[in-house]
Amino acid sequence: MHFTPTSSSWLNLVERVFGDLTAKQIRRGVFCSVPELIAAIDAYMTQRNVSPKPLVWTKTAQEILAKVNRARIALDKTRPA
């Protein structure tokens, strides 16, 4: 089982970018030098940023903090006294 804390949901987006980069640009590539690898990464990111899709938050800060507080209370209940 894998648990991702509520407060780190933005990491999912970061992991997604690196996953796409790996799958679409790096995994099957052959790079004879670090500059070649850097050039491949730069090319991928340039192409990816041609039509960027901004992140739109669907929750307010108050809703997120309320959920964090509920999770903290639930976690405290599971800890031995």
N, CA, C and O atoms as CSV, one atom per row, in Angstrom:
chain,resi,resn,atom,element,x,y,z
A,1,MET,N,N,0.836,-1.168,0.000
A,1,MET,CA,C,0.000,0.000,0.000
A,1,MET,C,C,0.889,1.241,0.000
A,1,MET,O,O,1.934,1.271,0.650
A,2,HIS,N,N,0.464,2.252,-0.728
A,2,HIS,CA,C,1.224,3.496,-0.836
A,2,HIS,C,C,0.332,4.631,-0.368
A,2,HIS,O,O,-0.804,4.753,-0.826
A,3,PHE,N,N,0.829,5.462,0.539
A,3,PHE,CA,C,0.069,6.581,1.056
A,3,PHE,C,C,0.751,7.879,0.665
A,3,PHE,O,O,1.922,8.087,0.981
A,4,THR,N,N,0.031,8.749,-0.014
A,4,THR,CA,C,0.537,10.066,-0.357
A,4,THR,C,C,-0.174,11.081,0.526
A,4,THR,O,O,-1.394,11.214,0.439
A,5,PRO,N,N,0.545,11.792,1.361
A,5,PRO,CA,C,-0.105,12.778,2.231
A,5,PRO,C,C,-0.848,13.842,1.434
A,5,PRO,O,O,-0.423,14.223,0.343
A,6,THR,N,N,-1.948,14.313,1.981
A,6,THR,CA,C,-2.752,15.340,1.320
A,6,THR,C,C,-1.911,16.557,0.969
A,6,THR,O,O,-2.077,17.152,-0.096
A,7,SER,N,N,-1.022,16.918,1.858
A,7,SER,CA,C,-0.228,18.126,1.650
A,7,SER,C,C,0.785,17.997,0.523
A,7,SER,O,O,1.404,18.993,0.148
A,8,SER,N,N,0.972,16.818,-0.022
A,8,SER,CA,C,1.963,16.659,-1.085
A,8,SER,C,C,1.327,16.323,-2.430
A,8,SER,O,O,1.981,15.740,-3.295
A,9,SER,N,N,0.076,16.680,-2.611
A,9,SER,CA,C,-0.603,16.332,-3.860
A,9,SER,C,C,0.065,16.968,-5.075
A,9,SER,O,O,-0.013,16.420,-6.175
A,10,TRP,N,N,0.720,18.114,-4.897
A,10,TRP,CA,C,1.400,18.746,-6.022
A,10,TRP,C,C,2.552,17.893,-6.534
A,10,TRP,O,O,2.963,18.024,-7.687
A,11,LEU,N,N,3.076,17.011,-5.669
A,11,LEU,CA,C,4.167,16.143,-6.106
A,11,LEU,C,C,3.717,15.185,-7.197
A,11,LEU,O,O,4.527,14.771,-8.026
A,12,ASN,N,N,2.442,14.828,-7.212
A,12,ASN,CA,C,1.930,13.954,-8.265
A,12,ASN,C,C,2.163,14.574,-9.633
A,12,ASN,O,O,2.492,13.870,-10.588
A,13,LEU,N,N,1.992,15.898,-9.733
A,13,LEU,CA,C,2.207,16.574,-11.012
A,13,LEU,C,C,3.686,16.567,-11.398
A,13,LEU,O,O,4.030,16.383,-12.566
A,14,VAL,N,N,4.545,16.766,-10.419
A,14,VAL,CA,C,5.986,16.744,-10.682
A,14,VAL,C,C,6.405,15.344,-11.137
A,14,VAL,O,O,7.148,15.193,-12.107
A,15,GLU,N,N,5.919,14.325,-10.423
A,15,GLU,CA,C,6.241,12.944,-10.800
A,15,GLU,C,C,5.721,12.623,-12.192
A,15,GLU,O,O,6.366,11.887,-12.940
A,16,ARG,N,N,4.574,13.161,-12.544
A,16,ARG,CA,C,3.995,12.922,-13.872
A,16,ARG,C,C,4.889,13.482,-14.974
A,16,ARG,O,O,5.100,12.836,-16.001
A,17,VAL,N,N,5.412,14.691,-14.755
A,17,VAL,CA,C,6.296,15.305,-15.751
A,17,VAL,C,C,7.552,14.452,-15.939
A,17,VAL,O,O,7.958,14.181,-17.069
A,18,PHE,N,N,8.168,14.027,-14.823
A,18,PHE,CA,C,9.370,13.209,-14.941
A,18,PHE,C,C,9.063,11.844,-15.547
A,18,PHE,O,O,9.886,11.293,-16.278
A,19,GLY,N,N,7.890,11.294,-15.252
A,19,GLY,CA,C,7.501,10.022,-15.848
A,19,GLY,C,C,7.334,10.135,-17.354
A,19,GLY,O,O,7.798,9.279,-18.107
A,20,ASP,N,N,6.665,11.204,-17.788
A,20,ASP,CA,C,6.497,11.431,-19.233
A,20,ASP,C,C,7.843,11.657,-19.906
A,20,ASP,O,O,8.104,11.115,-20.980
A,21,LEU,N,N,8.696,12.455,-19.278
A,21,LEU,CA,C,10.029,12.707,-19.830
A,21,LEU,C,C,10.796,11.405,-20.005
A,21,LEU,O,O,11.423,11.174,-21.039
A,22,THR,N,N,10.740,10.562,-18.989
A,22,THR,CA,C,11.446,9.282,-19.050
A,22,THR,C,C,10.884,8.398,-20.151
A,22,THR,O,O,11.634,7.837,-20.949
A,23,ALA,N,N,9.555,8.273,-20.192
A,23,ALA,CA,C,8.922,7.365,-21.151
A,23,ALA,C,C,9.055,7.847,-22.591
A,23,ALA,O,O,9.269,7.041,-23.497
A,24,LYS,N,N,8.930,9.145,-22.807
A,24,LYS,CA,C,8.855,9.658,-24.178
A,24,LYS,C,C,10.179,10.144,-24.744
A,24,LYS,O,O,10.313,10.283,-25.959
A,25,GLN,N,N,11.165,10.407,-23.883
A,25,GLN,CA,C,12.390,10.991,-24.410
A,25,GLN,C,C,13.656,10.229,-24.008
A,25,GLN,O,O,14.583,10.103,-24.808
A,26,ILE,N,N,13.696,9.734,-22.801
A,26,ILE,CA,C,14.965,9.203,-22.297
A,26,ILE,C,C,15.080,7.686,-22.401
A,26,ILE,O,O,16.131,7.173,-22.787
A,27,ARG,N,N,14.018,6.963,-22.063
A,27,ARG,CA,C,14.113,5.506,-21.895
A,27,ARG,C,C,14.750,4.795,-23.076
A,27,ARG,O,O,15.648,3.979,-22.873
A,28,ARG,N,N,14.333,5.065,-24.268
A,28,ARG,CA,C,14.863,4.334,-25.432
A,28,ARG,C,C,15.953,5.106,-26.174
A,28,ARG,O,O,16.387,4.706,-27.254
A,29,GLY,N,N,16.384,6.209,-25.584
A,29,GLY,CA,C,17.415,7.015,-26.228
A,29,GLY,C,C,18.812,6.495,-25.936
A,29,GLY,O,O,19.030,5.761,-24.972
A,30,VAL,N,N,19.738,6.881,-26.772
A,30,VAL,CA,C,21.152,6.562,-26.566
A,30,VAL,C,C,21.883,7.896,-26.522
A,30,VAL,O,O,21.848,8.669,-27.480
A,31,PHE,N,N,22.541,8.156,-25.407
A,31,PHE,CA,C,23.212,9.432,-25.216
A,31,PHE,C,C,24.681,9.147,-24.903
A,31,PHE,O,O,25.002,8.474,-23.924
A,32,CYS,N,N,25.545,9.662,-25.734
A,32,CYS,CA,C,26.979,9.399,-25.589
A,32,CYS,C,C,27.657,10.384,-24.658
A,32,CYS,O,O,28.822,10.208,-24.300
A,33,SER,N,N,26.926,11.427,-24.262
A,33,SER,CA,C,27.522,12.417,-23.364
A,33,SER,C,C,26.418,13.109,-22.578
A,33,SER,O,O,25.242,13.051,-22.937
A,34,VAL,N,N,26.820,13.753,-21.513
A,34,VAL,CA,C,25.867,14.516,-20.703
A,34,VAL,C,C,25.252,15.662,-21.516
A,34,VAL,O,O,24.046,15.888,-21.418
A,35,PRO,N,N,26.040,16.391,-22.314
A,35,PRO,CA,C,25.428,17.453,-23.133
A,35,PRO,C,C,24.342,16.919,-24.083
A,35,PRO,O,O,23.345,17.603,-24.314
A,36,GLU,N,N,24.519,15.721,-24.630
A,36,GLU,CA,C,23.482,15.132,-25.490
A,36,GLU,C,C,22.211,14.865,-24.697
A,36,GLU,O,O,21.110,15.126,-25.182
A,37,LEU,N,N,22.352,14.350,-23.492
A,37,LEU,CA,C,21.201,14.094,-22.635
A,37,LEU,C,C,20.494,15.396,-22.282
A,37,LEU,O,O,19.267,15.478,-22.329
A,38,ILE,N,N,21.266,16.400,-21.932
A,38,ILE,CA,C,20.682,17.705,-21.601
A,38,ILE,C,C,19.940,18.280,-22.798
A,38,ILE,O,O,18.853,18.837,-22.647
A,39,ALA,N,N,20.520,18.150,-23.984
A,39,ALA,CA,C,19.864,18.649,-25.199
A,39,ALA,C,C,18.547,17.916,-25.446
A,39,ALA,O,O,17.562,18.536,-25.850
A,40,ALA,N,N,18.519,16.607,-25.209
A,40,ALA,CA,C,17.289,15.832,-25.397
A,40,ALA,C,C,16.219,16.265,-24.399
A,40,ALA,O,O,15.047,16.389,-24.755
A,41,ILE,N,N,16.620,16.493,-23.156
A,41,ILE,CA,C,15.666,16.956,-22.145
A,41,ILE,C,C,15.144,18.345,-22.499
A,41,ILE,O,O,13.943,18.599,-22.410
A,42,ASP,N,N,16.042,19.244,-22.900
A,42,ASP,CA,C,15.623,20.592,-23.292
A,42,ASP,C,C,14.663,20.555,-24.480
A,42,ASP,O,O,13.681,21.296,-24.507
A,43,ALA,N,N,14.942,19.702,-25.453
A,43,ALA,CA,C,14.065,19.586,-26.628
A,43,ALA,C,C,12.684,19.097,-26.217
A,43,ALA,O,O,11.671,19.610,-26.692
A,44,TYR,N,N,12.645,18.110,-25.337
A,44,TYR,CA,C,11.351,17.587,-24.875
A,44,TYR,C,C,10.567,18.667,-24.133
A,44,TYR,O,O,9.377,18.854,-24.383
A,45,MET,N,N,11.231,19.377,-23.222
A,45,MET,CA,C,10.538,20.393,-22.439
A,45,MET,C,C,10.076,21.555,-23.321
A,45,MET,O,O,9.000,22.110,-23.100
A,46,THR,N,N,10.876,21.921,-24.311
A,46,THR,CA,C,10.466,22.982,-25.239
A,46,THR,C,C,9.213,22.564,-25.995
A,46,THR,O,O,8.274,23.347,-26.136
A,47,GLN,N,N,9.202,21.323,-26.482
A,47,GLN,CA,C,8.028,20.823,-27.210
A,47,GLN,C,C,6.819,20.728,-26.285
A,47,GLN,O,O,5.705,21.068,-26.685
A,48,ARG,N,N,7.025,20.277,-25.071
A,48,ARG,CA,C,5.928,20.134,-24.112
A,48,ARG,C,C,5.326,21.492,-23.754
A,48,ARG,O,O,4.120,21.599,-23.535
A,49,ASN,N,N,6.155,22.517,-23.696
A,49,ASN,CA,C,5.691,23.839,-23.288
A,49,ASN,C,C,5.097,24.668,-24.419
A,49,ASN,O,O,4.717,25.820,-24.209
A,50,VAL,N,N,5.012,24.091,-25.624
A,50,VAL,CA,C,4.400,24.814,-26.738
A,50,VAL,C,C,2.932,25.120,-26.431
A,50,VAL,O,O,2.446,26.210,-26.731
A,51,SER,N,N,2.236,24.162,-25.840
A,51,SER,CA,C,0.832,24.387,-25.467
A,51,SER,C,C,0.632,23.968,-24.009
A,51,SER,O,O,0.099,22.894,-23.733
A,52,PRO,N,N,1.061,24.818,-23.089
A,52,PRO,CA,C,0.980,24.462,-21.669
A,52,PRO,C,C,-0.464,24.413,-21.173
A,52,PRO,O,O,-1.337,25.113,-21.686
A,53,LYS,N,N,-0.691,23.580,-20.176
A,53,LYS,CA,C,-2.005,23.466,-19.547
A,53,LYS,C,C,-1.837,23.830,-18.074
A,53,LYS,O,O,-1.261,23.060,-17.304
A,54,PRO,N,N,-2.336,24.996,-17.685
A,54,PRO,CA,C,-2.130,25.414,-16.300
A,54,PRO,C,C,-2.913,24.549,-15.321
A,54,PRO,O,O,-3.981,24.025,-15.637
A,55,LEU,N,N,-2.353,24.419,-14.135
A,55,LEU,CA,C,-3.044,23.708,-13.065
A,55,LEU,C,C,-4.133,24.608,-12.523
A,55,LEU,O,O,-3.879,25.773,-12.218
A,56,VAL,N,N,-5.337,24.090,-12.399
A,56,VAL,CA,C,-6.444,24.834,-11.827
A,56,VAL,C,C,-6.822,24.160,-10.522
A,56,VAL,O,O,-7.303,23.027,-10.515
A,57,TRP,N,N,-6.603,24.862,-9.413
A,57,TRP,CA,C,-6.947,24.310,-8.113
A,57,TRP,C,C,-8.454,24.225,-7.981
A,57,TRP,O,O,-9.171,25.159,-8.339
A,58,THR,N,N,-8.930,23.108,-7.468
A,58,THR,CA,C,-10.371,22.923,-7.311
A,58,THR,C,C,-10.819,23.095,-5.870
A,58,THR,O,O,-12.018,23.107,-5.592
A,59,LYS,N,N,-9.892,23.226,-4.968
A,59,LYS,CA,C,-10.203,23.405,-3.556
A,59,LYS,C,C,-9.635,24.737,-3.077
A,59,LYS,O,O,-8.613,25.207,-3.577
A,60,THR,N,N,-10.311,25.332,-2.103
A,60,THR,CA,C,-9.784,26.544,-1.492
A,60,THR,C,C,-8.754,26.155,-0.447
A,60,THR,O,O,-8.683,25.002,-0.022
A,61,ALA,N,N,-7.963,27.129,-0.041
A,61,ALA,CA,C,-6.969,26.870,1.005
A,61,ALA,C,C,-7.656,26.394,2.284
A,61,ALA,O,O,-7.143,25.508,2.968
A,62,GLN,N,N,-8.803,26.970,2.609
A,62,GLN,CA,C,-9.530,26.579,3.814
A,62,GLN,C,C,-9.983,25.121,3.739
A,62,GLN,O,O,-9.909,24.402,4.735
A,63,GLU,N,N,-10.446,24.681,2.578
A,63,GLU,CA,C,-10.872,23.284,2.410
A,63,GLU,C,C,-9.690,22.324,2.560
A,63,GLU,O,O,-9.816,21.259,3.164
A,64,ILE,N,N,-8.560,22.708,2.013
A,64,ILE,CA,C,-7.367,21.863,2.114
A,64,ILE,C,C,-6.907,21.764,3.565
A,64,ILE,O,O,-6.613,20.673,4.055
A,65,LEU,N,N,-6.847,22.898,4.248
A,65,LEU,CA,C,-6.421,22.894,5.649
A,65,LEU,C,C,-7.395,22.129,6.532
A,65,LEU,O,O,-6.972,21.458,7.474
A,66,ALA,N,N,-8.684,22.214,6.249
A,66,ALA,CA,C,-9.670,21.451,7.019
A,66,ALA,C,C,-9.440,19.954,6.836
A,66,ALA,O,O,-9.547,19.191,7.796
A,67,LYS,N,N,-9.126,19.530,5.621
A,67,LYS,CA,C,-8.862,18.119,5.358
A,67,LYS,C,C,-7.589,17.660,6.063
A,67,LYS,O,O,-7.535,16.551,6.594
A,68,VAL,N,N,-6.573,18.508,6.068
A,68,VAL,CA,C,-5.326,18.179,6.773
A,68,VAL,C,C,-5.610,18.013,8.262
A,68,VAL,O,O,-5.111,17.077,8.888
A,69,ASN,N,N,-6.400,18.903,8.828
A,69,ASN,CA,C,-6.731,18.803,10.250
A,69,ASN,C,C,-7.523,17.540,10.560
A,69,ASN,O,O,-7.275,16.898,11.581
A,70,ARG,N,N,-8.468,17.168,9.701
A,70,ARG,CA,C,-9.225,15.924,9.891
A,70,ARG,C,C,-8.289,14.716,9.835
A,70,ARG,O,O,-8.429,13.776,10.618
A,71,ALA,N,N,-7.344,14.750,8.912
A,71,ALA,CA,C,-6.386,13.642,8.792
A,71,ALA,C,C,-5.503,13.561,10.035
A,71,ALA,O,O,-5.206,12.469,10.519
A,72,ARG,N,N,-5.089,14.707,10.546
A,72,ARG,CA,C,-4.250,14.721,11.749
A,72,ARG,C,C,-5.013,14.135,12.941
A,72,ARG,O,O,-4.451,13.360,13.715
A,73,ILE,N,N,-6.271,14.495,13.090
A,73,ILE,CA,C,-7.098,13.960,14.182
A,73,ILE,C,C,-7.237,12.445,14.045
A,73,ILE,O,O,-7.102,11.710,15.023
A,74,ALA,N,N,-7.507,11.987,12.824
A,74,ALA,CA,C,-7.648,10.538,12.594
A,74,ALA,C,C,-6.339,9.807,12.882
A,74,ALA,O,O,-6.348,8.712,13.445
A,75,LEU,N,N,-5.220,10.407,12.498
A,75,LEU,CA,C,-3.923,9.795,12.745
A,75,LEU,C,C,-3.633,9.724,14.250
A,75,LEU,O,O,-3.121,8.720,14.745
A,76,ASP,N,N,-3.959,10.776,14.952
A,76,ASP,CA,C,-3.733,10.783,16.398
A,76,ASP,C,C,-4.531,9.689,17.099
A,76,ASP,O,O,-4.092,9.154,18.117
A,77,LYS,N,N,-5.696,9.357,16.562
A,77,LYS,CA,C,-6.528,8.318,17.165
A,77,LYS,C,C,-5.916,6.923,16.981
A,77,LYS,O,O,-6.210,6.007,17.748
A,78,THR,N,N,-5.069,6.770,15.967
A,78,THR,CA,C,-4.484,5.455,15.691
A,78,THR,C,C,-3.191,5.210,16.460
A,78,THR,O,O,-2.713,4.078,16.523
A,79,ARG,N,N,-2.628,6.254,17.040
A,79,ARG,CA,C,-1.364,6.116,17.777
A,79,ARG,C,C,-1.636,5.542,19.171
A,79,ARG,O,O,-2.617,5.909,19.817
A,80,PRO,N,N,-0.768,4.649,19.625
A,80,PRO,CA,C,-0.938,4.110,20.975
A,80,PRO,C,C,-0.747,5.198,22.022
A,80,PRO,O,O,0.046,6.123,21.843
A,81,ALA,N,N,-1.478,5.073,23.104
A,81,ALA,CA,C,-1.417,6.088,24.164
A,81,ALA,C,C,-0.151,5.995,24.983
A,81,ALA,O,O,0.044,6.781,25.910
